[in-house]
Amino acid sequence: MTLTSKRILMGNEAIAFGAIKAGVQIASGYPGTPSSEVMETIISHAKEYGIYAEWATNEKVALETAVGAAYSGANAIVTMKQVGLNVASDPLMSLSYLGVKGSLVILVSDDPGPHSSQTEQDTRAFGHFSNIPVFDPSTPQEAYDMTKLAFELSHAMETPVILRTTTRVSHGCADVLIEEINPVSRDIEGFTKDTRWTIFPKLITQRHPLLEELQIRMSDNFSEYFNHNSFNSVSKGSSNIGIAASGVSSLYAREAIKDCQGIFSLFKAGTAYPFPEKAAYEFMKDITDLIVVEELDPYMEEQFLQIAGKYHLDINIHGKKSGSFPVSGEYDVDVAIEGINHALDKIGSESCCLSHSGAAVKAEDIPPLPIRAPTLCAGCMHRTVFYAFKKAAAKLRSQTGIDSVFSGDIGCYTLGNARPLNMVNTCLCMGAGISIAAGLSHTQEFSSGQEAKQVAFIGDSTFFHSGIAAVVSAVYNSADITIAVLDNHTTAMTGHQPHPGIGVTAMGSPAQIIDIAEVLKSCGVRMVKTIEADDLDKCIDIAGEAMQFEGPSAVVFKGRCVAICKGTGQYIVDEDKCIGCNLCINQFGCPAIFSMSSGLPVIQDTCSGCGLCAQICPSDAIVPKEVSQ
């Protein structure tokens, strides 16, 4: 008898427990909101259940590591967010041709909104593109159940399986019924040499037809896998109007029609790819109008349109393409209500007009929240580095007339673009800052505009993720750039996960520290300096020296992340000395400093004691709190 228990779990935690229950043996990933907690949960239970878990240097490496494990017959999972799948897409597209021997689940968390991402891309389309099955859970319970099923399907079909979540599923909490978990057996078959694992054109020619046959087999056999589950479900209504939804949007749709749910037929799809065509056809043939509720791409809508055309169904489909629903952004119940009502207006139906009045408080009656612009933490070392380069650039411009362009990257330091720092002129994706700076430098000889020095900012974790190859290319092609590595000894943006420069693995074991300065030197950078980021004057001097160096130069700025390593003191303003110049406010943007109605600055208790403001105060009016007392 299998013992079960009910626990309140975040969706990501439920996925982790589902993987552990399924017998996962190898877990690899790269942190990224909203996916990080899956690996964090697995890591916290890894030793207990005999699992090997690691944070890889990037998503491509993470997937390739998991692939190697699956080739040996192991049960493996790899985790990332949607932009991480872009990085991993190279091995992913080839892997679908070769398949796996054990099982491989690829957890990808999409970020509609977006809340913390560069894009709003939809992984369901990626599954279709790569011919890899995609599960789309709507609740933490479904996330748990689908994870177990994904491992089962992967092993049975010898194919990787994508488990696609969105922010509200990943970070939503609910009661989840989980089963008793036993320690995982480490006994696997091991790697067997086979030409199947070597991807050459001749092999792909042979494997491609098999891959297409697999899609048909999976589509035909899905009903067998879902005999005892409700991931794809249909509820019949009294009208000829149907509503279809996927993932968390199915909850929004169900909530939207709760007062008249007996009127509409509802189709819920948990398997995004292969799409459950037979079930969809049976649903569609009894209705005249179909309203599709889904976030991001019109993926389901296109599937329904294809089915309608294939079977010559006389049905009207209302979704993003018809203008009933927004084509981007995160959905909620109100968006679902508005979209459904828009479709009902087009249909001309008087069956039911959905109302927002069921809410205890109407949205328009809620006062607006105060504006809280994203900003670097009080005491963040990045602010010192940005200010140092700002001063060094001003000096370079006054002496030579040469301007400066600052290319940023993905991480906390992206916030250097905010005023008053205004020190990030470009930002594309992880590791791109160095390459973009190099590209800009090579345009100088063709440009009729003002000459500029190119500076690229990159964090320590991002440097290992995808910055090293960009450094090699910049050196090889003699790009005249300065690289500023902001080393705060953690992956700060995503929850302070370790990386190769820290000296500890995900599971807490000691590891060889990879020294960033030594890596830069080994890549051929001729000027490499390392400096602590707590001395502003020295930072300004070394930033200026690096910017005046001809060819690739680099400075590694070392400091602490104040989110995990708090300062030991605080600063206050001595009102007797303060001249009211407000330099500390107008040049930093530190959230711990604000201006009073009197015009004098005040430092709040959120001050972490970095002392940057004290170093630039022209009247020495900013002093340690204990000194003033």
Sequence and secondary structure as in RCSB ss.txt:
>XXXX:A:sequence
MTLTSKRILMGNEAIAFGAIKAGVQIASGYPGTPSSEVMETIISHAKEYGIYAEWATNEKVALETAVGAAYSGAN
AIVTMKQVGLNVASDPLMSLSYLGVKGSLVILVSDDPGPHSSQTEQDTRAFGHFSNIPVFDPSTPQEAYDMTKLA
FELSHAMETPVILRTTTRVSHGCADVLIEEINPVSRDIEGFTKDTRWTIFPKLITQRHPLLEELQIRMSDNFSEY
FNHNSFNSVSKGSSNIGIAASGVSSLYAREAIKDCQGIFSLFKAGTAYPFPEKAAYEFMKDITDLIVVEELDPYM
EEQFLQIAGKYHLDINIHGKKSGSFPVSGEYDVDVAIEGINHALDKIGSESCCLSHSGAAVKAEDIPPLPIRAPT
LCAGCMHRTVFYAFKKAAAKLRSQTGIDSVFSGDIGCYTLGNARPLNMVNTCLCMGAGISIAAGLSHTQEFSSGQ
EAKQVAFIGDSTFFHSGIAAVVSAVYNSADITIAVLDNHTTAMTGHQPHPGIGVTAMGSPAQIIDIAEVLKSCGV
RMVKTIEADDLDKCIDIAGEAMQFEGPSAVVFKGRCVAICKGTGQYIVDEDKCIGCNLCINQFGCPAIFSMSSGL
PVIQDTCSGCGLCAQICPSDAIVPKEVSQ
>XXXX:A:secstr
   EEEEEEEHHHHHHHHHHHTT  EEEE   TTTHHHHHHHHHHHHHHT EEEE SSHHHHHHHHHHHHHTT E
EEEEEEHHHHHHHHHHHHHHHHH  SSEEEEEEEE SS SS S    HHHHHHHHT  EE  SSHHHHHHHHHHH
HHHHHHHTS EEEEEEHHHHH EEEEEEE               GGGS  HHHHHHHHHHHHHHHHHHHHHHHHH
TTT  SSEEE  SSSEEEEEETTHHHHHHHHTGGGTTTSEEEEE EEES  HHHHHHHHTT SEEEEE SSS HH
HHHHHHHHHHTT   EEESTTTTSS SSS   HHHHHHHHHHHHHHHT  S    STTSSS GGGS         
  TT HHHHHHHHHHHHHHHHHHHH  EEEEE  SSGGGGGGSTTT    B  STTHHHHHHHHHHHTGGG  S 
 EEEEEEEEHHHIIIIIHHHHHHHHHTT  EEEEEEE SSBGGGT B  TTTSB TTS B     HHHHHHHTT 
SEEEEEETT HHHHHHHHHHHHHSSS EEEEEE   TTTS  S  EEE TTT     HHHHTT  TTEEE TTS 
EEE TT     HHHHH TT  EEEHHHH 
